Amino acid sequence: MNVQVWKIVATKWRTLEETVQPLSIVEEITIKAVKEIKDKGLLQSSLDYLKSGSSELDNDGDWP
């Protein structure tokens, strides 16, 4: 999976680790992360990766 995707997700979830949040806030942050991933054109490659079941890194150390 693309490293950019993990950075987006990690950034959004780091906010949750700092404070206890109600479920509605967790959902909102998750939706924002998915929207940012989609807006950056990374969603389809991420879905393709998940569907492929691959767990190996490609040549540049990134997820395929």
PDBQT receptor file of N, H, CA, C and O in Angstrom, charges set to zero:
ATOM      1  N   MET A   1       0.854  -1.173   0.000  1.00  0.00    +0.000 N 
ATOM      2  CA  MET A   1       0.000   0.000   0.000  1.00  0.00    +0.000 C 
ATOM      3  C   MET A   1       0.895   1.229   0.000  1.00  0.00    +0.000 C 
ATOM      4  O   MET A   1       2.006   1.210   0.529  1.00  0.00    +0.000 OA
ATOM      5  N   ASN A   2       0.408   2.252  -0.579  1.00  0.00    +0.000 N 
ATOM      6  H   ASN A   2      -0.494   2.267  -1.009  1.00  0.00    +0.000 HD
ATOM      7  CA  ASN A   2       1.174   3.478  -0.726  1.00  0.00    +0.000 C 
ATOM      8  C   ASN A   2       1.516   4.088   0.633  1.00  0.00    +0.000 C 
ATOM      9  O   ASN A   2       0.664   4.178   1.517  1.00  0.00    +0.000 OA
ATOM     10  N   VAL A   3       2.758   4.501   0.784  1.00  0.00    +0.000 N 
ATOM     11  H   VAL A   3       3.450   4.428   0.066  1.00  0.00    +0.000 HD
ATOM     12  CA  VAL A   3       3.215   5.106   2.038  1.00  0.00    +0.000 C 
ATOM     13  C   VAL A   3       2.434   6.375   2.350  1.00  0.00    +0.000 C 
ATOM     14  O   VAL A   3       2.179   6.679   3.515  1.00  0.00    +0.000 OA
ATOM     15  N   GLN A   4       2.053   7.120   1.308  1.00  0.00    +0.000 N 
ATOM     16  H   GLN A   4       2.260   6.874   0.361  1.00  0.00    +0.000 HD
ATOM     17  CA  GLN A   4       1.270   8.342   1.530  1.00  0.00    +0.000 C 
ATOM     18  C   GLN A   4      -0.041   8.021   2.238  1.00  0.00    +0.000 C 
ATOM     19  O   GLN A   4      -0.487   8.782   3.096  1.00  0.00    +0.000 OA
ATOM     20  N   VAL A   5      -0.657   6.899   1.882  1.00  0.00    +0.000 N 
ATOM     21  H   VAL A   5      -0.294   6.281   1.184  1.00  0.00    +0.000 HD
ATOM     22  CA  VAL A   5      -1.915   6.504   2.515  1.00  0.00    +0.000 C 
ATOM     23  C   VAL A   5      -1.698   6.309   4.001  1.00  0.00    +0.000 C 
ATOM     24  O   VAL A   5      -2.479   6.802   4.814  1.00  0.00    +0.000 OA
ATOM     25  N   TRP A   6      -0.636   5.589   4.366  1.00  0.00    +0.000 N 
ATOM     26  H   TRP A   6      -0.001   5.189   3.706  1.00  0.00    +0.000 HD
ATOM     27  CA  TRP A   6      -0.371   5.337   5.787  1.00  0.00    +0.000 C 
ATOM     28  C   TRP A   6      -0.068   6.625   6.535  1.00  0.00    +0.000 C 
ATOM     29  O   TRP A   6      -0.456   6.772   7.694  1.00  0.00    +0.000 OA
ATOM     30  N   LYS A   7       0.622   7.561   5.888  1.00  0.00    +0.000 N 
ATOM     31  H   LYS A   7       0.938   7.441   4.946  1.00  0.00    +0.000 HD
ATOM     32  CA  LYS A   7       0.915   8.841   6.539  1.00  0.00    +0.000 C 
ATOM     33  C   LYS A   7      -0.363   9.621   6.820  1.00  0.00    +0.000 C 
ATOM     34  O   LYS A   7      -0.506  10.223   7.884  1.00  0.00    +0.000 OA
ATOM     35  N   ILE A   8      -1.294   9.611   5.862  1.00  0.00    +0.000 N 
ATOM     36  H   ILE A   8      -1.177   9.122   4.997  1.00  0.00    +0.000 HD
ATOM     37  CA  ILE A   8      -2.571  10.306   6.054  1.00  0.00    +0.000 C 
ATOM     38  C   ILE A   8      -3.329   9.679   7.214  1.00  0.00    +0.000 C 
ATOM     39  O   ILE A   8      -3.808  10.379   8.106  1.00  0.00    +0.000 OA
ATOM     40  N   VAL A   9      -3.433   8.361   7.196  1.00  0.00    +0.000 N 
ATOM     41  H   VAL A   9      -3.043   7.792   6.471  1.00  0.00    +0.000 HD
ATOM     42  CA  VAL A   9      -4.169   7.657   8.248  1.00  0.00    +0.000 C 
ATOM     43  C   VAL A   9      -3.499   7.895   9.604  1.00  0.00    +0.000 C 
ATOM     44  O   VAL A   9      -4.180   8.176  10.591  1.00  0.00    +0.000 OA
ATOM     45  N   ALA A  10      -2.182   7.785   9.653  1.00  0.00    +0.000 N 
ATOM     46  H   ALA A  10      -1.630   7.557   8.851  1.00  0.00    +0.000 HD
ATOM     47  CA  ALA A  10      -1.462   7.970  10.921  1.00  0.00    +0.000 C 
ATOM     48  C   ALA A  10      -1.660   9.379  11.458  1.00  0.00    +0.000 C 
ATOM     49  O   ALA A  10      -1.845   9.567  12.661  1.00  0.00    +0.000 OA
ATOM     50  N   THR A  11      -1.621  10.371  10.573  1.00  0.00    +0.000 N 
ATOM     51  H   THR A  11      -1.470  10.219   9.596  1.00  0.00    +0.000 HD
ATOM     52  CA  THR A  11      -1.802  11.754  11.003  1.00  0.00    +0.000 C 
ATOM     53  C   THR A  11      -3.185  11.963  11.595  1.00  0.00    +0.000 C 
ATOM     54  O   THR A  11      -3.332  12.600  12.638  1.00  0.00    +0.000 OA
ATOM     55  N   LYS A  12      -4.198  11.423  10.928  1.00  0.00    +0.000 N 
ATOM     56  H   LYS A  12      -4.079  10.905  10.081  1.00  0.00    +0.000 HD
ATOM     57  CA  LYS A  12      -5.569  11.594  11.422  1.00  0.00    +0.000 C 
ATOM     58  C   LYS A  12      -5.767  10.863  12.749  1.00  0.00    +0.000 C 
ATOM     59  O   LYS A  12      -6.410  11.393  13.655  1.00  0.00    +0.000 OA
ATOM     60  N   TRP A  13      -5.225   9.658  12.872  1.00  0.00    +0.000 N 
ATOM     61  H   TRP A  13      -4.702   9.228  12.136  1.00  0.00    +0.000 HD
ATOM     62  CA  TRP A  13      -5.446   8.868  14.082  1.00  0.00    +0.000 C 
ATOM     63  C   TRP A  13      -4.590   9.331  15.247  1.00  0.00    +0.000 C 
ATOM     64  O   TRP A  13      -4.933   9.074  16.401  1.00  0.00    +0.000 OA
ATOM     65  N   ARG A  14      -3.478  10.011  14.969  1.00  0.00    +0.000 N 
ATOM     66  H   ARG A  14      -3.200  10.220  14.031  1.00  0.00    +0.000 HD
ATOM     67  CA  ARG A  14      -2.637  10.519  16.050  1.00  0.00    +0.000 C 
ATOM     68  C   ARG A  14      -3.442  11.469  16.932  1.00  0.00    +0.000 C 
ATOM     69  O   ARG A  14      -3.246  11.520  18.147  1.00  0.00    +0.000 OA
ATOM     70  N   THR A  15      -4.339  12.211  16.314  1.00  0.00    +0.000 N 
ATOM     71  H   THR A  15      -4.498  12.169  15.327  1.00  0.00    +0.000 HD
ATOM     72  CA  THR A  15      -5.220  13.112  17.057  1.00  0.00    +0.000 C 
ATOM     73  C   THR A  15      -6.030  12.332  18.088  1.00  0.00    +0.000 C 
ATOM     74  O   THR A  15      -6.233  12.799  19.209  1.00  0.00    +0.000 OA
ATOM     75  N   LEU A  16      -6.485  11.156  17.708  1.00  0.00    +0.000 N 
ATOM     76  H   LEU A  16      -6.320  10.777  16.798  1.00  0.00    +0.000 HD
ATOM     77  CA  LEU A  16      -7.305  10.343  18.605  1.00  0.00    +0.000 C 
ATOM     78  C   LEU A  16      -6.497   9.785  19.777  1.00  0.00    +0.000 C 
ATOM     79  O   LEU A  16      -7.029   9.607  20.873  1.00  0.00    +0.000 OA
ATOM     80  N   GLU A  17      -5.220   9.512  19.547  1.00  0.00    +0.000 N 
ATOM     81  H   GLU A  17      -4.788   9.656  18.658  1.00  0.00    +0.000 HD
ATOM     82  CA  GLU A  17      -4.387   8.959  20.607  1.00  0.00    +0.000 C 
ATOM     83  C   GLU A  17      -4.128   9.980  21.711  1.00  0.00    +0.000 C 
ATOM     84  O   GLU A  17      -3.896   9.613  22.864  1.00  0.00    +0.000 OA
ATOM     85  N   GLU A  18      -4.168  11.243  21.357  1.00  0.00    +0.000 N 
ATOM     86  H   GLU A  18      -4.357  11.540  20.421  1.00  0.00    +0.000 HD
ATOM     87  CA  GLU A  18      -3.848  12.297  22.324  1.00  0.00    +0.000 C 
ATOM     88  C   GLU A  18      -4.981  12.548  23.317  1.00  0.00    +0.000 C 
ATOM     89  O   GLU A  18      -4.737  12.999  24.435  1.00  0.00    +0.000 OA
ATOM     90  N   THR A  19      -6.202  12.262  22.918  1.00  0.00    +0.000 N 
ATOM     91  H   THR A  19      -6.400  11.895  22.009  1.00  0.00    +0.000 HD
ATOM     92  CA  THR A  19      -7.348  12.470  23.801  1.00  0.00    +0.000 C 
ATOM     93  C   THR A  19      -8.373  11.365  23.575  1.00  0.00    +0.000 C 
ATOM     94  O   THR A  19      -8.402  10.741  22.515  1.00  0.00    +0.000 OA
ATOM     95  N   VAL A  20      -9.187  11.136  24.551  1.00  0.00    +0.000 N 
ATOM     96  H   VAL A  20      -9.163  11.643  25.413  1.00  0.00    +0.000 HD
ATOM     97  CA  VAL A  20     -10.281  10.186  24.395  1.00  0.00    +0.000 C 
ATOM     98  C   VAL A  20     -11.395  10.922  23.656  1.00  0.00    +0.000 C 
ATOM     99  O   VAL A  20     -11.828  11.998  24.069  1.00  0.00    +0.000 OA
ATOM    100  N   GLN A  21     -11.849  10.326  22.561  1.00  0.00    +0.000 N 
ATOM    101  H   GLN A  21     -11.498   9.452  22.225  1.00  0.00    +0.000 HD
ATOM    102  CA  GLN A  21     -12.845  10.972  21.728  1.00  0.00    +0.000 C 
ATOM    103  C   GLN A  21     -14.126  10.146  21.656  1.00  0.00    +0.000 C 
ATOM    104  O   GLN A  21     -14.065   8.917  21.692  1.00  0.00    +0.000 OA
ATOM    105  N   PRO A  22     -15.276  10.793  21.556  1.00  0.00    +0.000 N 
ATOM    106  CA  PRO A  22     -16.518  10.056  21.351  1.00  0.00    +0.000 C 
ATOM    107  C   PRO A  22     -16.502   9.378  19.975  1.00  0.00    +0.000 C 
ATOM    108  O   PRO A  22     -15.774   9.798  19.076  1.00  0.00    +0.000 OA
ATOM    109  N   LEU A  23     -17.298   8.347  19.826  1.00  0.00    +0.000 N 
ATOM    110  H   LEU A  23     -17.890   8.006  20.557  1.00  0.00    +0.000 HD
ATOM    111  CA  LEU A  23     -17.335   7.591  18.578  1.00  0.00    +0.000 C 
ATOM    112  C   LEU A  23     -17.627   8.478  17.377  1.00  0.00    +0.000 C 
ATOM    113  O   LEU A  23     -17.077   8.245  16.301  1.00  0.00    +0.000 OA
ATOM    114  N   SER A  24     -18.468   9.478  17.527  1.00  0.00    +0.000 N 
ATOM    115  H   SER A  24     -18.915   9.668  18.402  1.00  0.00    +0.000 HD
ATOM    116  CA  SER A  24     -18.793  10.358  16.402  1.00  0.00    +0.000 C 
ATOM    117  C   SER A  24     -17.541  11.073  15.884  1.00  0.00    +0.000 C 
ATOM    118  O   SER A  24     -17.403  11.289  14.680  1.00  0.00    +0.000 OA
ATOM    119  N   ILE A  25     -16.642  11.436  16.782  1.00  0.00    +0.000 N 
ATOM    120  H   ILE A  25     -16.754  11.260  17.760  1.00  0.00    +0.000 HD
ATOM    121  CA  ILE A  25     -15.386  12.089  16.383  1.00  0.00    +0.000 C 
ATOM    122  C   ILE A  25     -14.491  11.081  15.659  1.00  0.00    +0.000 C 
ATOM    123  O   ILE A  25     -13.853  11.428  14.666  1.00  0.00    +0.000 OA
ATOM    124  N   VAL A  26     -14.439   9.850  16.142  1.00  0.00    +0.000 N 
ATOM    125  H   VAL A  26     -14.958   9.568  16.949  1.00  0.00    +0.000 HD
ATOM    126  CA  VAL A  26     -13.648   8.798  15.490  1.00  0.00    +0.000 C 
ATOM    127  C   VAL A  26     -14.149   8.598  14.068  1.00  0.00    +0.000 C 
ATOM    128  O   VAL A  26     -13.359   8.513  13.128  1.00  0.00    +0.000 OA
ATOM    129  N   GLU A  27     -15.459   8.524  13.915  1.00  0.00    +0.000 N 
ATOM    130  H   GLU A  27     -16.102   8.593  14.678  1.00  0.00    +0.000 HD
ATOM    131  CA  GLU A  27     -16.039   8.353  12.584  1.00  0.00    +0.000 C 
ATOM    132  C   GLU A  27     -15.710   9.540  11.691  1.00  0.00    +0.000 C 
ATOM    133  O   GLU A  27     -15.367   9.363  10.522  1.00  0.00    +0.000 OA
ATOM    134  N   GLU A  28     -15.812  10.731  12.227  1.00  0.00    +0.000 N 
ATOM    135  H   GLU A  28     -16.091  10.875  13.176  1.00  0.00    +0.000 HD
ATOM    136  CA  GLU A  28     -15.531  11.939  11.445  1.00  0.00    +0.000 C 
ATOM    137  C   GLU A  28     -14.075  11.955  10.966  1.00  0.00    +0.000 C 
ATOM    138  O   GLU A  28     -13.807  12.272   9.807  1.00  0.00    +0.000 OA
ATOM    139  N   ILE A  29     -13.150  11.620  11.843  1.00  0.00    +0.000 N 
ATOM    140  H   ILE A  29     -13.368  11.363  12.784  1.00  0.00    +0.000 HD
ATOM    141  CA  ILE A  29     -11.731  11.613  11.474  1.00  0.00    +0.000 C 
ATOM    142  C   ILE A  29     -11.453  10.526  10.437  1.00  0.00    +0.000 C 
ATOM    143  O   ILE A  29     -10.676  10.740   9.508  1.00  0.00    +0.000 OA
ATOM    144  N   THR A  30     -12.083   9.365  10.592  1.00  0.00    +0.000 N 
ATOM    145  H   THR A  30     -12.715   9.191  11.347  1.00  0.00    +0.000 HD
ATOM    146  CA  THR A  30     -11.906   8.286   9.623  1.00  0.00    +0.000 C 
ATOM    147  C   THR A  30     -12.426   8.720   8.255  1.00  0.00    +0.000 C 
ATOM    148  O   THR A  30     -11.775   8.478   7.239  1.00  0.00    +0.000 OA
ATOM    149  N   ILE A  31     -13.582   9.351   8.225  1.00  0.00    +0.000 N 
ATOM    150  H   ILE A  31     -14.111   9.548   9.051  1.00  0.00    +0.000 HD
ATOM    151  CA  ILE A  31     -14.155   9.833   6.961  1.00  0.00    +0.000 C 
ATOM    152  C   ILE A  31     -13.240  10.872   6.327  1.00  0.00    +0.000 C 
ATOM    153  O   ILE A  31     -13.041  10.862   5.112  1.00  0.00    +0.000 OA
ATOM    154  N   LYS A  32     -12.680  11.769   7.138  1.00  0.00    +0.000 N 
ATOM    155  H   LYS A  32     -12.841  11.776   8.125  1.00  0.00    +0.000 HD
ATOM    156  CA  LYS A  32     -11.751  12.778   6.615  1.00  0.00    +0.000 C 
ATOM    157  C   LYS A  32     -10.510  12.117   6.019  1.00  0.00    +0.000 C 
ATOM    158  O   LYS A  32     -10.024  12.541   4.970  1.00  0.00    +0.000 OA
ATOM    159  N   ALA A  33      -9.998  11.090   6.678  1.00  0.00    +0.000 N 
ATOM    160  H   ALA A  33     -10.392  10.746   7.531  1.00  0.00    +0.000 HD
ATOM    161  CA  ALA A  33      -8.808  10.396   6.169  1.00  0.00    +0.000 C 
ATOM    162  C   ALA A  33      -9.111   9.738   4.827  1.00  0.00    +0.000 C 
ATOM    163  O   ALA A  33      -8.318   9.842   3.890  1.00  0.00    +0.000 OA
ATOM    164  N   VAL A  34     -10.246   9.066   4.731  1.00  0.00    +0.000 N 
ATOM    165  H   VAL A  34     -10.889   8.981   5.492  1.00  0.00    +0.000 HD
ATOM    166  CA  VAL A  34     -10.622   8.408   3.472  1.00  0.00    +0.000 C 
ATOM    167  C   VAL A  34     -10.826   9.451   2.376  1.00  0.00    +0.000 C 
ATOM    168  O   VAL A  34     -10.418   9.235   1.235  1.00  0.00    +0.000 OA
ATOM    169  N   LYS A  35     -11.453  10.575   2.711  1.00  0.00    +0.000 N 
ATOM    170  H   LYS A  35     -11.785  10.750   3.638  1.00  0.00    +0.000 HD
ATOM    171  CA  LYS A  35     -11.664  11.635   1.722  1.00  0.00    +0.000 C 
ATOM    172  C   LYS A  35     -10.330  12.184   1.230  1.00  0.00    +0.000 C 
ATOM    173  O   LYS A  35     -10.158  12.406   0.031  1.00  0.00    +0.000 OA
ATOM    174  N   GLU A  36      -9.387  12.404   2.140  1.00  0.00    +0.000 N 
ATOM    175  H   GLU A  36      -9.527  12.223   3.114  1.00  0.00    +0.000 HD
ATOM    176  CA  GLU A  36      -8.074  12.920   1.736  1.00  0.00    +0.000 C 
ATOM    177  C   GLU A  36      -7.350  11.909   0.849  1.00  0.00    +0.000 C 
ATOM    178  O   GLU A  36      -6.717  12.286  -0.137  1.00  0.00    +0.000 OA
ATOM    179  N   ILE A  37      -7.443  10.636   1.196  1.00  0.00    +0.000 N 
ATOM    180  H   ILE A  37      -7.958  10.329   1.997  1.00  0.00    +0.000 HD
ATOM    181  CA  ILE A  37      -6.829   9.583   0.377  1.00  0.00    +0.000 C 
ATOM    182  C   ILE A  37      -7.460   9.579  -1.011  1.00  0.00    +0.000 C 
ATOM    183  O   ILE A  37      -6.759   9.484  -2.018  1.00  0.00    +0.000 OA
ATOM    184  N   LYS A  38      -8.782   9.682  -1.058  1.00  0.00    +0.000 N 
ATOM    185  H   LYS A  38      -9.352   9.759  -0.240  1.00  0.00    +0.000 HD
ATOM    186  CA  LYS A  38      -9.496   9.706  -2.342  1.00  0.00    +0.000 C 
ATOM    187  C   LYS A  38      -9.110  10.948  -3.141  1.00  0.00    +0.000 C 
ATOM    188  O   LYS A  38      -8.833  10.853  -4.337  1.00  0.00    +0.000 OA
ATOM    189  N   ASP A  39      -9.090  12.109  -2.492  1.00  0.00    +0.000 N 
ATOM    190  H   ASP A  39      -9.316  12.186  -1.521  1.00  0.00    +0.000 HD
ATOM    191  CA  ASP A  39      -8.760  13.363  -3.172  1.00  0.00    +0.000 C 
ATOM    192  C   ASP A  39      -7.358  13.342  -3.768  1.00  0.00    +0.000 C 
ATOM    193  O   ASP A  39      -7.105  13.974  -4.794  1.00  0.00    +0.000 OA
ATOM    194  N   LYS A  40      -6.462  12.626  -3.135  1.00  0.00    +0.000 N 
ATOM    195  H   LYS A  40      -6.668  12.112  -2.302  1.00  0.00    +0.000 HD
ATOM    196  CA  LYS A  40      -5.083  12.548  -3.636  1.00  0.00    +0.000 C 
ATOM    197  C   LYS A  40      -4.914  11.445  -4.673  1.00  0.00    +0.000 C 
ATOM    198  O   LYS A  40      -3.802  11.198  -5.138  1.00  0.00    +0.000 OA
ATOM    199  N   GLY A  41      -6.008  10.780  -5.038  1.00  0.00    +0.000 N 
ATOM    200  H   GLY A  41      -6.911  10.980  -4.660  1.00  0.00    +0.000 HD
ATOM    201  CA  GLY A  41      -5.960   9.748  -6.068  1.00  0.00    +0.000 C 
ATOM    202  C   GLY A  41      -5.327   8.452  -5.592  1.00  0.00    +0.000 C 
ATOM    203  O   GLY A  41      -4.852   7.658  -6.403  1.00  0.00    +0.000 OA
ATOM    204  N   LEU A  42      -5.318   8.234  -4.295  1.00  0.00    +0.000 N 
ATOM    205  H   LEU A  42      -5.705   8.879  -3.636  1.00  0.00    +0.000 HD
ATOM    206  CA  LEU A  42      -4.649   7.059  -3.752  1.00  0.00    +0.000 C 
ATOM    207  C   LEU A  42      -5.628   5.947  -3.395  1.00  0.00    +0.000 C 
ATOM    208  O   LEU A  42      -5.208   4.834  -3.080  1.00  0.00    +0.000 OA
ATOM    209  N   LEU A  43      -6.929   6.235  -3.441  1.00  0.00    +0.000 N 
ATOM    210  H   LEU A  43      -7.270   7.140  -3.697  1.00  0.00    +0.000 HD
ATOM    211  CA  LEU A  43      -7.910   5.264  -2.975  1.00  0.00    +0.000 C 
ATOM    212  C   LEU A  43      -7.935   4.008  -3.839  1.00  0.00    +0.000 C 
ATOM    213  O   LEU A  43      -7.927   2.898  -3.307  1.00  0.00    +0.000 OA
ATOM    214  N   GLN A  44      -7.965   4.166  -5.177  1.00  0.00    +0.000 N 
ATOM    215  H   GLN A  44      -7.972   5.068  -5.608  1.00  0.00    +0.000 HD
ATOM    216  CA  GLN A  44      -8.077   2.997  -6.037  1.00  0.00    +0.000 C 
ATOM    217  C   GLN A  44      -6.864   2.083  -5.909  1.00  0.00    +0.000 C 
ATOM    218  O   GLN A  44      -7.015   0.862  -5.864  1.00  0.00    +0.000 OA
ATOM    219  N   SER A  45      -5.662   2.656  -5.850  1.00  0.00    +0.000 N 
ATOM    220  H   SER A  45      -5.539   3.648  -5.887  1.00  0.00    +0.000 HD
ATOM    221  CA  SER A  45      -4.475   1.812  -5.710  1.00  0.00    +0.000 C 
ATOM    222  C   SER A  45      -4.492   1.078  -4.372  1.00  0.00    +0.000 C 
ATOM    223  O   SER A  45      -4.031  -0.059  -4.274  1.00  0.00    +0.000 OA
ATOM    224  N   SER A  46      -5.023   1.731  -3.348  1.00  0.00    +0.000 N 
ATOM    225  H   SER A  46      -5.397   2.655  -3.427  1.00  0.00    +0.000 HD
ATOM    226  CA  SER A  46      -5.113   1.089  -2.045  1.00  0.00    +0.000 C 
ATOM    227  C   SER A  46      -6.112  -0.055  -2.070  1.00  0.00    +0.000 C 
ATOM    228  O   SER A  46      -5.854  -1.124  -1.516  1.00  0.00    +0.000 OA
ATOM    229  N   LEU A  47      -7.256   0.169  -2.713  1.00  0.00    +0.000 N 
ATOM    230  H   LEU A  47      -7.466   1.037  -3.162  1.00  0.00    +0.000 HD
ATOM    231  CA  LEU A  47      -8.261  -0.888  -2.827  1.00  0.00    +0.000 C 
ATOM    232  C   LEU A  47      -7.732  -2.047  -3.661  1.00  0.00    +0.000 C 
ATOM    233  O   LEU A  47      -7.949  -3.210  -3.321  1.00  0.00    +0.000 OA
ATOM    234  N   ASP A  48      -7.035  -1.733  -4.758  1.00  0.00    +0.000 N 
ATOM    235  H   ASP A  48      -6.858  -0.788  -5.034  1.00  0.00    +0.000 HD
ATOM    236  CA  ASP A  48      -6.453  -2.783  -5.594  1.00  0.00    +0.000 C 
ATOM    237  C   ASP A  48      -5.469  -3.625  -4.794  1.00  0.00    +0.000 C 
ATOM    238  O   ASP A  48      -5.432  -4.848  -4.923  1.00  0.00    +0.000 OA
ATOM    239  N   TYR A  49      -4.670  -2.953  -3.963  1.00  0.00    +0.000 N 
ATOM    240  H   TYR A  49      -4.700  -1.959  -3.858  1.00  0.00    +0.000 HD
ATOM    241  CA  TYR A  49      -3.707  -3.664  -3.120  1.00  0.00    +0.000 C 
ATOM    242  C   TYR A  49      -4.427  -4.604  -2.163  1.00  0.00    +0.000 C 
ATOM    243  O   TYR A  49      -4.047  -5.766  -2.022  1.00  0.00    +0.000 OA
ATOM    244  N   LEU A  50      -5.462  -4.102  -1.512  1.00  0.00    +0.000 N 
ATOM    245  H   LEU A  50      -5.771  -3.158  -1.627  1.00  0.00    +0.000 HD
ATOM    246  CA  LEU A  50      -6.193  -4.932  -0.551  1.00  0.00    +0.000 C 
ATOM    247  C   LEU A  50      -6.851  -6.124  -1.232  1.00  0.00    +0.000 C 
ATOM    248  O   LEU A  50      -6.886  -7.220  -0.674  1.00  0.00    +0.000 OA
ATOM    249  N   LYS A  51      -7.370  -5.912  -2.433  1.00  0.00    +0.000 N 
ATOM    250  H   LYS A  51      -7.342  -5.021  -2.886  1.00  0.00    +0.000 HD
ATOM    251  CA  LYS A  51      -8.006  -7.007  -3.176  1.00  0.00    +0.000 C 
ATOM    252  C   LYS A  51      -6.991  -8.044  -3.626  1.00  0.00    +0.000 C 
ATOM    253  O   LYS A  51      -7.313  -9.229  -3.714  1.00  0.00    +0.000 OA
ATOM    254  N   SER A  52      -5.762  -7.609  -3.914  1.00  0.00    +0.000 N 
ATOM    255  H   SER A  52      -5.500  -6.647  -3.842  1.00  0.00    +0.000 HD
ATOM    256  CA  SER A  52      -4.742  -8.525  -4.426  1.00  0.00    +0.000 C 
ATOM    257  C   SER A  52      -4.248  -9.491  -3.351  1.00  0.00    +0.000 C 
ATOM    258  O   SER A  52      -3.785 -10.589  -3.658  1.00  0.00    +0.000 OA
ATOM    259  N   GLY A  53      -4.352  -9.073  -2.087  1.00  0.00    +0.000 N 
ATOM    260  H   GLY A  53      -4.729  -8.181  -1.837  1.00  0.00    +0.000 HD
ATOM    261  CA  GLY A  53      -3.882  -9.907  -0.992  1.00  0.00    +0.000 C 
ATOM    262  C   GLY A  53      -2.365  -9.942  -0.900  1.00  0.00    +0.000 C 
ATOM    263  O   GLY A  53      -1.808 -10.734  -0.140  1.00  0.00    +0.000 OA
ATOM    264  N   SER A  54      -1.691  -9.090  -1.669  1.00  0.00    +0.000 N 
ATOM    265  H   SER A  54      -2.143  -8.447  -2.287  1.00  0.00    +0.000 HD
ATOM    266  CA  SER A  54      -0.232  -9.051  -1.665  1.00  0.00    +0.000 C 
ATOM    267  C   SER A  54       0.274  -8.430  -0.371  1.00  0.00    +0.000 C 
ATOM    268  O   SER A  54      -0.322  -7.494   0.162  1.00  0.00    +0.000 OA
ATOM    269  N   SER A  55       1.374  -8.963   0.119  1.00  0.00    +0.000 N 
ATOM    270  H   SER A  55       1.858  -9.723  -0.314  1.00  0.00    +0.000 HD
ATOM    271  CA  SER A  55       1.970  -8.381   1.319  1.00  0.00    +0.000 C 
ATOM    272  C   SER A  55       3.447  -8.092   1.111  1.00  0.00    +0.000 C 
ATOM    273  O   SER A  55       4.176  -7.839   2.071  1.00  0.00    +0.000 OA
ATOM    274  N   GLU A  56       3.892  -8.129  -0.142  1.00  0.00    +0.000 N 
ATOM    275  H   GLU A  56       3.300  -8.334  -0.921  1.00  0.00    +0.000 HD
ATOM    276  CA  GLU A  56       5.305  -7.902  -0.421  1.00  0.00    +0.000 C 
ATOM    277  C   GLU A  56       5.540  -6.471  -0.864  1.00  0.00    +0.000 C 
ATOM    278  O   GLU A  56       4.682  -5.856  -1.498  1.00  0.00    +0.000 OA
ATOM    279  N   LEU A  57       6.715  -5.943  -0.524  1.00  0.00    +0.000 N 
ATOM    280  H   LEU A  57       7.412  -6.442  -0.010  1.00  0.00    +0.000 HD
ATOM    281  CA  LEU A  57       7.102  -4.613  -0.957  1.00  0.00    +0.000 C 
ATOM    282  C   LEU A  57       7.605  -4.677  -2.398  1.00  0.00    +0.000 C 
ATOM    283  O   LEU A  57       8.150  -5.699  -2.816  1.00  0.00    +0.000 OA
ATOM    284  N   ASP A  58       7.429  -3.600  -3.158  1.00  0.00    +0.000 N 
ATOM    285  H   ASP A  58       6.987  -2.771  -2.819  1.00  0.00    +0.000 HD
ATOM    286  CA  ASP A  58       7.991  -3.562  -4.493  1.00  0.00    +0.000 C 
ATOM    287  C   ASP A  58       9.452  -3.098  -4.418  1.00  0.00    +0.000 C 
ATOM    288  O   ASP A  58       9.999  -2.956  -3.325  1.00  0.00    +0.000 OA
ATOM    289  N   ASN A  59      10.075  -2.867  -5.560  1.00  0.00    +0.000 N 
ATOM    290  H   ASN A  59       9.630  -2.983  -6.448  1.00  0.00    +0.000 HD
ATOM    291  CA  ASN A  59      11.512  -2.580  -5.617  1.00  0.00    +0.000 C 
ATOM    292  C   ASN A  59      11.946  -1.338  -4.855  1.00  0.00    +0.000 C 
ATOM    293  O   ASN A  59      13.065  -1.293  -4.345  1.00  0.00    +0.000 OA
ATOM    294  N   ASP A  60      11.089  -0.333  -4.766  1.00  0.00    +0.000 N 
ATOM    295  H   ASP A  60      10.180  -0.369  -5.180  1.00  0.00    +0.000 HD
ATOM    296  CA  ASP A  60      11.512   0.890  -4.089  1.00  0.00    +0.000 C 
ATOM    297  C   ASP A  60      11.143   0.909  -2.603  1.00  0.00    +0.000 C 
ATOM    298  O   ASP A  60      11.241   1.948  -1.949  1.00  0.00    +0.000 OA
ATOM    299  N   GLY A  61      10.722  -0.234  -2.078  1.00  0.00    +0.000 N 
ATOM    300  H   GLY A  61      10.642  -1.077  -2.609  1.00  0.00    +0.000 HD
ATOM    301  CA  GLY A  61      10.412  -0.327  -0.663  1.00  0.00    +0.000 C 
ATOM    302  C   GLY A  61       9.019   0.149  -0.318  1.00  0.00    +0.000 C 
ATOM    303  O   GLY A  61       8.636   0.187   0.851  1.00  0.00    +0.000 OA
ATOM    304  N   ASP A  62       8.261   0.514  -1.343  1.00  0.00    +0.000 N 
ATOM    305  H   ASP A  62       8.573   0.483  -2.293  1.00  0.00    +0.000 HD
ATOM    306  CA  ASP A  62       6.891   0.970  -1.142  1.00  0.00    +0.000 C 
ATOM    307  C   ASP A  62       5.955  -0.208  -1.366  1.00  0.00    +0.000 C 
ATOM    308  O   ASP A  62       6.333  -1.201  -1.988  1.00  0.00    +0.000 OA
ATOM    309  N   TRP A  63       4.749  -0.097  -0.864  1.00  0.00    +0.000 N 
ATOM    310  H   TRP A  63       4.441   0.709  -0.359  1.00  0.00    +0.000 HD
ATOM    311  CA  TRP A  63       3.765  -1.142  -1.137  1.00  0.00    +0.000 C 
ATOM    312  C   TRP A  63       3.334  -1.016  -2.594  1.00  0.00    +0.000 C 
ATOM    313  O   TRP A  63       3.207   0.095  -3.110  1.00  0.00    +0.000 OA
ATOM    314  N   PRO A  64       3.110  -2.131  -3.249  1.00  0.00    +0.000 N 
ATOM    315  CA  PRO A  64       2.698  -2.082  -4.671  1.00  0.00    +0.000 C 
ATOM    316  C   PRO A  64       1.405  -1.322  -4.869  1.00  0.00    +0.000 C 
ATOM    317  O   PRO A  64       0.930  -1.194  -5.998  1.00  0.00    +0.000 OA
TER     318      PRO A  64
